[in-house]
């Protein structure tokens, strides 16, 4: 129980700091990216610069709050006993906050669907409870790993036993943000892949897949991730 409570505190901290950093920097640049060309006109991949030992070298402002946020977001160390999925839950909620869907005015709520096995153990429920994204309440919907209809999902998180290939094929052309944690998820055609790298939670982002779904994600969110392309 104590570990779960500590995980909730960590999730809330990451969510708050990540959200505040993105809002602050989004106000400095209102540009949103929906195509790979918009992200890197020169053809080079942009993203956090890597410094010594492969660590992400984020450009930080002098503000203490922003420095703290970037320290959390860019390195997110998983200390001994830290629940990995508390951090991932905070990420998923912020992905929903900083992604734009077409025709959101027709929605009454924004739905995060868990497709297949739920790995969060309650952390995602707590991270989202009572929250809003784009002025809409955020709901969670759990789906089996079969051929269940995926209508009504704005975010679709793939569990470990989900049929990724067939599901992604069914989702082509539909404005659903796909998120997963299986190895190579973004390279396999998913949009955002959560990874644990050297004890830290980070994410890969596939801009081509996002553009094909007619979604727009914050340029600042992209700067925090690692841009990859599909290899399937």
N, C-alpha and C positions, 0 to 999 in steps of 0.2 A: 504493500500500500504506500509506504513512504517513497519507494522508487517511482511509482506512478505519479504521486504528488510532485516530486522533484521534476519529473518529466513535463508535467503540465506547466510548472513555473518556467522551465527552460523554453518550452514552446511559446508561451506568452511573451517572454523576453525577445526571442528571435523574431516573432511576428511583429512586435511593436517596433523594434529597431530597424528591421528590414523595411517595413511599411513606411516609417518616418523618413528613412534615407531616400527611398524611391520617390515619395511625395516631394521632398525638398528639392531633389535634383530634377524631377519632372517639371517643376515650376520654372527651372532655369532654361529648359529646352522642351518645347511642346511637341517636338518631333516624335512621331510614332512610326514604327517599322512594321510593314506588312509584306515586304518582299526582300529577297536577299540583296537585290541591287540597291535598295534604300539603306541597307546596313553597311555595305562595303562597295562603293562605286568603283573603287580602284581594283576590285577583284580580290583584294586581300581580306582575310578574316580579321575582324576586329574583336576585341574582348579584353579581359584583364591581362596585363602584361605579366609575364612570369619572371621572377627574380631568381635568386640563388636557391638551389635545391628544388626547383620547380614550383616554389610557392607563388601564389598569385600576388602580384605587386599592384594593388589598386591605388589610383590617384586619390588622395584624401585632402579635404579642406582642413582649415585650422580649427573648425568647430569641434569641441570635445564630443558632443553627441554624435556627430557624423563619424568621427574617428572610432568611437565605440561601436557604432552600427557596422562599419566596414570590418572591424576586427572580428565581429561575430559572423557576419555574412560571408566574408571571403575565406575565413579559415575554419569556422565552425568545428572546433576540435571535439571529438567524442571522448570525453574524459571517462575514466573507468566507471562503469555503472550508469553512464548517461544513456537513456533510451534513444536509440537512433531514430525511431519513428516519431518521437516528439518533435525533433528538428524537421523531419520530412513533412509532418502535418502542418507546421508553420509555413513551410515553403508552398505547399499545395494551396493553402488559403490565399497567400500573396500572389500566386500565379493567377488565381481567379480575379483578384482585385486589379491586377495590372495587365489584363487582357481585355480587349474590346470585341464584342460580337455584333454582327449585323442585326438590326431590328430588335434591339433589346427593349425598346419601348413596349413591345407586345408581351414581354415576360412579366409574370407576377412574382417570380422568385428565380434564383440562380441555383441550379442543381449540380452538385458534385456526385457523380456516380462511381461506385466501387465495383469493378467488374472482376468477378472471381474471388479468390481468398482475400479477406481483409487483413492486412498486416499491421494495422495501426493500434490495435488493442485498446481502443477508446480515445486515443490521443487526438485523432481527427475530429471526432464528435465534440470534444472539449475545445479544440482550437476554433471550431466554427460556431459553437453554440452562441446564439444571440447576436451573431455578426451579420454585417451586410457587405455587399460588393455592388458597386454601381447603383447604390440606393435600393437594392433588392435584398430581401432576406436570403441567406444561403441555406440550402437544404442538402441532406445526404440521402442518397438512394443506393441500396445494395442490390446487385444483380448477380445471378449465377454465372458460371463460366461457359454456359451453353450458347445457344443462338437466340437468346432473349432480345427483344427489340430494344434499341438504344435511343429511341426517340425521347426527347425531353431532357437529355443530358447536355449541359454546357461544358463541364469538365468530366473526363472519363479516366479514372485511374485504373491501371491494369495490375491485378494481383498476380502472384507467382504462377497460378495454374490457369490463367486466362489464355484463350486461343488468340494470340496476338496477330498472327498473319491473316487469319480469316476475318477477325474483327476490324483490322485496319483496312482491309479490302472493302468491307461493307461501309466503312466510314468515308470513303473517298468522295470529295466534293461537299462534305457536310461540315458545318461550322461547329465542330466539337473539339475542344482542346484535349489532346491525348497526353497523359502523363504516366510514366512507368518507372520501375526500379530494376528491371531485369537488365543484364549486361548487354550493351549495344542497342538499347531500346530506341534511341533517337536515330541511330544509323540504320535501323531496320524500318524506318518510316514513321516512327512515333515523333511527337513534337518536342516533348521535354522529358529527358531521362535523368532521374536522380541517381547519383553515384556516390559511393564512399571511396575517397581517394586519400591514402596516407592518413587515415583516421579522421578525415573531415568529410562532411556532406557537401557536395557540390552538384551542379547540374549541367547537362549538355542540352543544346537547343538546336532544332532543325528548322531553319527559316523557310526552306522551300516547302516543307509540309505545312507550316503555319500559313504561308501565302496561299497555298492551294485550297485551304479551308476558309479563305476570306476572313481570317482573323487578323487583328492588329495587337502587337504586344509592345509594351513600353521599351523604348530604346535603352533606357537605363537598366531595365531588367536584363536585356540582352548583354549589356556590358558586364554584368555579374556572372554570366554563364560562359560556356565554351561552345562556340558555333561549330556544328558538324553537318555533314551532308549524308544523304541516304546512300547506302551501298547495296540495297536489295535490288 
